[in-house]
Amino acid sequence: MTNPIKIVIIGGGPGGYVAAIRAAQLGAKVTVIEQDKVGGTCLHRGCIPTKSMVAAVQVYEKVKKASEYGIVLEGEPRWDFAKLMDRTRSVVDLQHRGIRNLFKSWGVELIEGRGRLIGPRTVEVVLRGGDKMMVEADRVIIATGSRPALLPLFPFDGEAVLTSDDALDLNKIPKSLLIVGAGVSGCEFASIFRLLGTEVTMVEMLPRSLSTE
């Protein structure tokens, strides 16, 4: 038998972990390097948590119309924001553990650290404890994803001026919210927080919303 091809993937988000599992299914020896948690922005700071919140506000809207269906509820429904966010985090955690279990099932090695390509087939990894190690590969896939752009115009402090990441760490529903950017993320957050009762204002320089640029 010939030795299996060795693939190193820098980044454990949707691009990285899907490629890792598929390559392992095809017989490759796969190593994933991730400095945070596998699942990436989509799982931890994007698609999954916001869709969990969308599901909650949709239930809330249905409950408010319960009387139209002959269902009598005592008093007005109200939000327990802490419980909402706990549920969101539990959904994310379940998905995260699922990815790690898939890695184990298919023999994908996970190295927790920051990877850096220093040669055509060599990746240097700074482990969480500060130590370094070198990983050699036949092929390297770079799937490092993205993070919110910190524009110098705004004094980001995580409290008054937030990134989209910070918005998922709020511990109470804000009375008002100004969202700069009417792209997919901006519109989704606007819809969620408006249904939570927040007064929302959006600012967009392009003559349309849901911009993909």
N, C-alpha and C positions, 0 to 999 in steps of 0.2 A: 504494500500500500504506500502511496505517496503521502508526504506530509500535507495536512490541510493548509490552505492559504490562511495567513494571519492578517486580520483586519483590525485596525485600531480606529475607534470613532471618538472624536473630541466633541463632546456635547451629548447630553442624554435627554434632549427634548423630543418632540414628535418625529423630527427628521432622523435624529440619532438612534432612538430606541427602536423605531420601526425597522430601520436599516439593519440594526444589530440582530434583531430577532429573525428577520428574513435571511440574513447572511448565515446565521447559525443553522437555520433550517436547511440551507443548501450545503451545509457541511464545513463552513469556515470556522476557524478558531477566532472568536471575537472578544475584544476588550473595549469597554466603554469607559471614557474618562469624563467625570462630571464633578464640578466644584460645588454644586449645590445639591438639589434633589433631582432624581430622574423624573422625567415628565415635563420639565421645562416650563417656559412661560405659559403655554397653553393650559397645562394642568394646574399649576400653582398660582398664576397671576393673571390668567386670561379666560380662555373659553369655558373651562369647567366651573370655576367659582361663579363667574357671571351668569352662566346658564342655570346654576343652582339657585341663584337669587332671582332670576327671571321666573323660574318655576314657582318660587314662593309668592311673588307678586301676582302671578296669574291665579294662584289659589285664592289669594286675598280678594281679587276682583270678583271671583265667582262667589265667594262667601258673602260679599256685600250685596249680591243679587239673589241670595237664597230665598228671600220672600217671594220672588217672581215664580219660583218653583214649588211654592206651598210649604217651604221649610221655615219654621219659626225659630229665630235665634234671639235670646235675651241680650239686649244692649248692642252697642256698636262694636265690630271687631277692631282690635288694636294690635299694634306690633310689639313683639318682644324681640328687639333687635339683637340682643345678645344670643338668644336661642337661634335666631335666623343665621347668624354668623357661625355659631357652633355647628349647625347642620351643614353649612357650606364647607367648613373645614373637615367635617367627617366624611363628606363625599370625596373631597380631594384626597384625604388620607387613604380611603379605600382604593381609589384608583392608583395611588402611588405604590401601595403594597402589592397591588395586582401586577404592576410593571416589574417590580423587583422579583416577584414569584415567577414571572415569565422568564426573566433572566436566568434564574436558578434552573428552571425546567429545561432550558435550551443550552445551558452551559456557558452563558455569556458572563465574562468576568467584568466586575464593576470596580473601578479604582476611583476613590473619592479624593479629588484634588484638581488643580488647575493645569491643563495641558498646554504645551507650547511646541509647535513644530520647529525643530532645530536642524532638520536635514530631510532629504526626500523620503526617508523611511524611519526616521527617529523622532520620537516625541518625548520631551522632558516633562515630567509631572512634579509639581510642587504639592506634596500631600498636605492634608489639613493640619498636621502637627508641625509643618515647616520643613520636613525632610524632602529630599529630591530622589527621583528614580528615573531611569531611562527605559523606554518601551520601544522595541523594534517591531516593525510590521512590513508585510508585503504591500499593503495598500493602506492609505490613511483617508478617512472621511472626516471632513470638517463640517460640523453641524452645530455651530456655537450660538445660533439664534440671535435674539435682539433684546434690548432693554429700553425703558423709556428715555427719551432724549431730555437731558436737563438743560433747558434753554437759559442762557445767562440773564435774559430779561426778567426772569421770575426767581424770587428768593425761595427756593424749595426748602421747607423746614419739616415736612411730614405732618404738620398740624393745620396751618392756615393755607399754605400752598402745597398741593399734593400732586404726586404722580399717580398714574392709574394703579400702580402697585400699592401706594399708600391708601387709596380709596377702599381697598379690600381689607385694610387693617383698622378701619374706623370702629370705635366702640359705642357710638351713638349716631342717630340719624341727624344730619345737619339741617338747620332750618332753611338755609339757602345755599346754592351751589352755582358757581360760574365755571363752565366747562369751555376751555379754549381748544377748539378743533372739533369739527362735526363729521369726523370719519366714523368708521364702524364702531370703534371703542367708545368714542365720545357719545354717539347716539345711543348706544346700549346703556351706558352709565346714566345718561339723561333719562331714559325710559324707566330704568330701575328706580332711581331716586325720586323721580316725580311721583311714581306710584307708592313710594314709601312716605310721601307727604312733603318732600323737600321742594322749595321754590327753585326752579332750575332756569338758568339763562345760558345760552350757548353763543359762542363767538366763532365765526368761520370766515376766513378771508376769501375763499373760493366761492363762486356763485352757485354752490350746490352743497348738499350734505351727503353723507355716506361716501365721501371721496376715497378712492382706493390708492391715491398717490401719496 
